[in-house]
Amino acid sequence: MGRYVIRRLLQMIPVFVGATFLIFLMVYALGDPVTALFGDRGPDPATAAALRAEFNLDKPVWQQYLLYMGKIFTGDFGTAFNGEPVTDLMGRAFPISARLMLVAIVFEILLGITLGVITGLRRGRSLDTSVLVLTLVVIAIPTFVLGTTLQYFLGVEFGWIDPAVSPEGRFRELIVPGLILSLVSLAYVTRLTRTSVAENVRADYVRTAVAKGLPRRRVTVRHLLRNSLIPVVTYLGADIGNLMAGAIVTERIFNIQGVGYQLFQGILRQNSPTVVGFVVVLVLIFLLANLLVDLLYAVLDPRIRYA
């Protein structure tokens, strides 16, 4: 196992370098951040030259990238165009998005897997059909429609929640936004779990366990569920990064100042240091989540062993 982890960590290096270089290239090389900073007014030549020298924009792209990555490894993600260090923005945004992601993942695991197991064991019955139709409806309705609808009724009409989340982003304020963020993924987790359970319930090892007289609950939890969760864990692992970076719509609706909010503001204002810094961290989160998923395979399926 130790060798496998080391090998995977080494394999992550070229993936990280390639992904971050492409992001850096798209943000810095395919436009002039200094000109975009001033908009239609345009900077005077002296100011533009000073800013390009300060942010190393007067150097070749490959040299800009090497200088930037060198600073990252010392914990310096640069300074936003408004003068605020990018690490300060990250310190405020990532904890909020992490809490929002955690709430969404809990909903996906508790509701999605539970509904998937129940419908997979009752395939073809009325409950199975109802859940399939419901998940299809959830997938079809855009997130901003569901978000604004719940925000209006629960926050404005009934006053059960605050329509906008405070800058601190406490857990109790993130329950409804987390539910909205998780709905589409929850629907996919339900359908994926249902399909996997329905396929494995007819497998030989399940029939053998039942024939041995094992309790139905033990057969379901110890044998059926563990093998059925492998594709679900794969999806959830990839979804961790998506929930962190793809919550722009949900964060805009509920005024959550997380990663999606900061990325939106950075793109809107063409604040290149902010966008690149946040995306670099998100790339690391994606890579580590995939590594965690691979390690969980061996826990779920004893037949999988890493040399």
N, C-alpha and C positions, 0 to 999 in steps of 0.2 A: 504493500500500500504506500509506504514511504517513497519508494522509487517512482511509483506512478504519479504521486503528487508532485514530486520534483520535476518529472518529465513534462507534466501538464503545465507547470509554472514556466518552464523554459519555452514551451510551445506558445505560451501567451505573449512572450516578448515580441516576436515579429508581428503578431496580430495587433498588439497595442501600438507598435511603432507605425504600422501601415494605416491603421484606422485614424490615429491622431494626425498623421501627416496629411491624409486626404482631407480631414476636417480643417486643418490649418491652411491647406492650399485653397480650399473652397472659400474660406472666410477672408483670408488676407490677400491672396494672389488674384482673385477674380473681382477685384474692386479696390477702390481707394478709401480706406476707413477715415482718413483725415478729411477728404472732401465730403464724404457722407456725414461727418460730424457737424459740419457747418451748414449743410443743406444748400438751399438756393443762394444764400448770401456769398458763399465762397470765402476761404481764408486768404489773407495777404500772403505773398510768397515767403516772407521771413517767418511768420507764424507757422505756416505749413511745413517749412523745412525744419524748424525747431521741434515740432511734434513728431515728424518722421524720424528724426534723430533720436528722440526720447524713447520712442516705441520700436526702434530698430527697423523701421519700415524703409529706410534708405539702403538696406543691404539686400543681397540676393535671397530668394525664398528659402533655399536650403540652409543658408546661414541663419536666417530669422528663426527657422524651426529648431536648429541645434541650440541657439541661444535661449529660446523659449523653454525647451525641454530641460536644459541645464538648470534653469531657474526653478522649474517645477520640482525637480529632485531635491531642491533645498527648501521646498515648501513655499516658494514665491510664485503665485499664479498671475502676477502682474497687477496693474492698476487700471481700473475702469476709467473711461474718459472723463468722468465727473470727479476724479481724484480719489475715489474710495478704493481700497484694496479689494481685489476679487475674493480673497480669503474671508474678508468680513461679510461679504454677501453670501458666501457659501455657509459660513457659520450660522447665519440666520435662516437660510432657505432649506438646507439639507435636513436638519432635525425635524422641521415641519413636514416636509415631504416624506421623510422616513416614517413618521407617525401616521400620516395619511395612507401610505403604502401598507403599513402593518394592519390598519383597520380594514383596508380593502382585501388583503390576503386572508385575514381571519374570516370575513364574509364568504370568500371564495371556497375556503377549505370546509367551513362548517356547513354552509348551505349547499354549495355546489356538489361536494362529494357525497353528502347525505342524500340529497335528491337523486344524484346519479346512481347510487347503490340501490335505493328503494325502487326506482323505475327500472333499473337493469334486472332486478330480481322479479319484477312484475311486468316484463316486456309484453306489449300487446294489449294490456288492460286499459281501463279508462283513465286511471291515474297516470300511467305512462304517456298516453296520448295527450292528456291535459298539460303535463309538464313540458312535453315537446313543443306544443303550440305556444305555451307561455314563453319558453326560452326563445322561440323564433320571433315572437313579438318584441321581446326585449332587444334582440339583436337588430331588428329592423328599425326601431325608434332611435333617432339620434340622441346622443348623450346630452346635448344642450337643451333638448325638449324635456327630457326626464328631469334634468337638474333644475331648470327654471320652474317647472310645474311643481315639484316637491318644495322648492324654495318658497314659492308663492303661497301654497296652501299651508305648509307646516310652519313657515316663518311669518307670513303676513296675515293670513286669514285666521289661523288658530293660535299663533304665537307660541307654539311648542318649542321652537328653536330660534336662534338668532339668525336672521337672513344673511348676515355677513360674519365671517370668522374673524376673531381678534388677531392682531399681529403675532401673538404668542402661539396660536394654533394648538389649544389644549385638546386632549383626547376627546372629552365630552362634546366639544364643538365639531369634531371631525367625523362623528358617527354617520350623519346623513351624507356629507360629501364623500366619505369613504364608501358608503353603500352605492351612491351614484357612480363613483369611479369603478367599482367592482362589477357592476351589473352585466356588462357585455362579457367580460371574462368569466363571471360566474355562470352565465348561460353556456358558454363554451365548455367550462369545466364539467357542468352537469351533463351535457350531451356526450362529452368524451368519456366520462366515468361510466355513464349508462352503457355506451357501446362496448367498452372494455369488459365490464361486468357481465353483460349479456353474452359475450363471446366466451369468456372463461368459465361461466357457470356450467357449460356443457363439456368442459375439458375432462380428460381422464383422471387427473389428480383430484378433482373435486368429487367425481363419482366414487373414487376409491375411498376418500375420506368419509363420505356419507355411508358407504358400504361397511366401513369399520365401526360404525355406530357413534362417531363423534358428534357432539352437540351441534345443532345447526348454527348457533352463534359462533362457535369456535371455527367451524368450517368457513364461515363467511369472513371473519376477521383475520384469522391466522393464515388461511390459504388463499381464498378467493380475492380478498381485498388487497393483500400485499402484491400479488402479481398484477392485478388490474390497475394499480396506482402508478406503475412505471411511466406510461405515456402522460398521465396527469401531472406527475412530478416534473417531467420534461417541459410541459406547457407552463406550469407555475414558475419554474426557474427562469424561463425567458420572460415571463410576465412581470417579474420583479423590476427589471430595468424599464419595461414599458410603463409600469405604473409610476415610476419615479419621474420619467421624462415626458410621458404622454398625458399628464394630468393638466395640460394647459387649459382645456375647456372647463374642467371642473374647478380649477383654481380661479379662473376668471369669474365664474358664476358666483362663487362664494367668497371672493376676495381673499383667497388664501395666498399668502406671500411666500410660496415655496419655490421649488426648482422650476416648475413650468412657468410660474409668474416671472421669475428672473430671466428665463430664456426668452419669453415673449417680449419683455421690456428691452432686452439686449438686441434682439432681432429688429424690433420696431425702431430703436434708436441707432441701429447699426453699431452697437458697442462691441467691437470684435473681441477684446480681452475677456469680457464677461462670457460671451457665447462659447469661445474656445475653452476657457477654463472649466466651465460647467460640463461641457460635452466630454472633455478628457476624463473627468471623474466618473461620468456616466458610463464611459467605455470600460473603465476598471470595474464598475459594479456589474455590468453585463458579463464580463469575463469571470469574475469571482462567483457569480450566481451559477454560471454554467459548470464551473468546477465543483461547486457544492452539489449540483444535480447529479453529476457523474458519480460522486462519492455516495450519494443516497441510493443509487442503483444497487450497490452491494448490500445495503441494509435491507432493502425491500425484497431482493431476490438472492437467496443464498447461492444460487448457481453462478452468479457473477462474482468473479474474484479478479483483483488487479495484481499483477505480478510486479 
